[in-house]
Amino acid sequence: MKRYIIDNSALIPLFFDEEGTEFIHDLLLSLESQFCVPDFIAIEFSNVLATGIRRKRITSAEAAAHLHTFKMLDIERLAFPNVHELQDVLDLATRSGLSYYDAIYLSLAEKEGAILVTHDKKLITQAKLEGVVIYRG
């Protein structure tokens, strides 16, 4: 079974009609695959919704519906990083120039031996340098 780590940039198109919508939808419908995210993605995703409301891109009701759908997705939320892994992620973020958040996704993909799903160009570049496989639709 293939294991995927999905970052927020790849997940967002499920909720906002933008480039990548079909890509992530088709991936999530694929059989014999396991999808995982670090548990903080709920906070990161909710921040996107709050920003969408402030920018009048979505209404509060739409945000509530998106949040409900998000909670229902068949995606495993992993407690990562734990207190023992914080330094490794910090080292990766510092060495690579990635944000700490993006370094979490990359570090988790490395730890799990998983395929990283992202639309973030800087993260894609760094994942290649780290030898992490990237999923492309």
C-alpha positions, 0 to 999 in steps of 0.5 A, a space after each residue: 500500500 502506498 503511503 502519502 503525506 499531503 501538505 496544506 497546499 495540496 489539500 486546499 484545492 479540494 475546497 477552493 476551485 483552483 489549479 490542482 483540484 482534480 489532482 488531489 480529488 483523483 489521488 484521494 479516490 485512489 485505491 490501496 493508498 494511505 493518506 497522512 498529515 501531521 496533526 497541526 494541519 487542522 490549525 493550518 487549514 483553519 487559518 486558510 479558511 479564516 483568511 478566506 473569510 477576511 478576504 471575502 473569498 468565502 462566507 462564514 457558512 462556506 468556511 463552516 461547511 469546508 471545516 466539516 468536510 475537512 474533518 470527515 476526510 479519510 486522512 490519518 492525522 499523525 502526532 508529529 513532531 513529538 518533543 524528541 523530533 523538534 530539533 531534527 525538524 528545526 535542523 532541516 528548516 534551517 539547513 534548507 531555508 524551508 519554513 518550519 511548517 514545510 520542514 515538518 511535512 518533508 521530515 514526516 515524509 522522510 520518517 514514514 518513507 512516504 510520498 510527499 504531495 505538495 504544490 509548493 515549489 520550494 518544498 518540491 525542490 528540497 524534497 528532491 534534494 533530500 531524496 523524497 519522492 513527490 507525487 505528481 498528478 
